[in-house]
């Protein structure tokens, strides 16, 4: 489960998000497909993660959105066999900050050889 990889701080964030966005409220009518497109180390203890979400409503594509998150991690050695089984490396997400990316559907800039009159 996701909470096996979340610190208490991150679990609180996830709980608050779930309360505000009821993840089970639209089962059967809405689904979201997530494709991670990039994971890059941002610092010694954080990673930048980019992903694309496709939202389907009643089987038809309703929207596509791009997102970026910064995930801060902590390492805690497992202290019992249950933790060892669920998260053997002891890597926990400690802080989460995400935002939707702006749409990139903007007109392309003019090339240096193209004048405004030619467009």
C-alpha positions in Angstrom: 0.0 0.0 0.0 1.1 3.6 -0.6 1.2 4.3 3.1 3.9 1.7 3.6 6.2 4.2 1.8 4.9 7.4 3.5 6.2 9.0 6.7 3.6 10.2 9.2 4.0 13.7 7.7 3.3 12.5 4.2 0.5 10.2 5.4 -1.2 13.3 6.9 -0.9 15.1 3.5 -2.4 12.1 1.7 -5.3 11.8 4.1 -6.1 15.5 3.7 -6.0 15.2 -0.1 -8.2 12.1 0.0 -10.8 13.9 2.2 -11.0 16.8 -0.2 -11.0 14.7 -3.4 -12.8 11.4 -2.4 -10.8 8.9 -4.6 -13.6 6.4 -4.5 -16.5 8.7 -5.3 -16.5 8.2 -9.0 -15.7 4.5 -9.3 -17.3 3.1 -12.4 -17.8 6.5 -14.1 -14.3 8.0 -14.1 -10.8 6.6 -14.2 -7.4 8.2 -14.4 -4.4 6.7 -16.2 -1.0 7.8 -14.9 2.2 7.6 -16.9 5.4 8.7 -15.1 7.5 10.5 -17.7 10.6 11.6 -15.7 12.2 11.1 -12.3 15.3 13.4 -11.6 17.2 13.9 -8.4 16.7 17.5 -7.3 18.8 17.4 -4.1 20.4 14.9 -1.7 17.0 14.2 -0.2 14.5 15.0 -3.0 13.4 14.1 -6.4 11.4 15.9 -9.2 8.8 13.6 -10.7 6.8 14.4 -13.8 3.8 12.5 -15.0 0.9 12.7 -17.4 -2.7 11.9 -16.3 -5.4 11.0 -18.8 -8.9 11.2 -17.4 -11.6 9.0 -18.8 -15.3 9.5 -18.2 -17.5 6.6 -19.0 -14.7 5.1 -21.2 -14.0 8.3 -23.3 -11.0 10.5 -22.9 -12.1 13.6 -21.1 -8.8 15.4 -20.5 -5.0 15.1 -20.4 -3.0 17.0 -17.8 0.7 17.2 -17.0 2.0 17.4 -13.4 5.3 18.0 -11.6 6.0 17.1 -8.0 8.9 17.4 -5.6 9.1 14.4 -3.3 11.4 14.6 -0.2 12.5 11.3 1.2 13.9 10.0 4.4 15.7 6.7 5.0 14.6 4.7 8.1 15.9 1.2 8.6 13.1 -1.3 9.1 12.6 -2.0 12.8 10.5 -5.2 12.6 9.7 -8.0 10.1 6.5 -6.5 8.9 8.3 -3.3 7.9 11.1 -5.3 6.4 8.6 -7.2 4.2 6.7 -4.1 3.1 9.6 -1.6 2.7 12.9 -3.4 2.8 15.0 -0.4 1.8 13.3 1.9 4.4 12.8 4.7 1.8 9.9 6.9 2.9 8.3 9.9 1.2 8.4 12.6 3.9 7.1 15.7 2.0 5.0 16.1 -1.1 4.5 19.2 -3.2 2.9 19.0 -6.7 1.4 21.3 -9.3 -0.2 21.1 -12.6 2.0 22.2 -15.5 0.8 25.0 -17.8 -0.4 24.0 -21.2 2.2 24.0 -23.8 -0.3 24.7 -26.7 1.1 28.1 -27.4 1.9 29.4 -30.9 5.4 28.7 -31.9 7.8 31.7 -32.0 8.8 33.0 -35.4 12.0 31.6 -36.7 14.9 34.1 -37.4 14.4 33.7 -41.2 10.6 34.1 -41.1 9.1 37.6 -41.1 5.7 38.5 -39.6 4.3 39.2 -43.1 5.0 35.7 -44.3 2.8 34.1 -41.7 
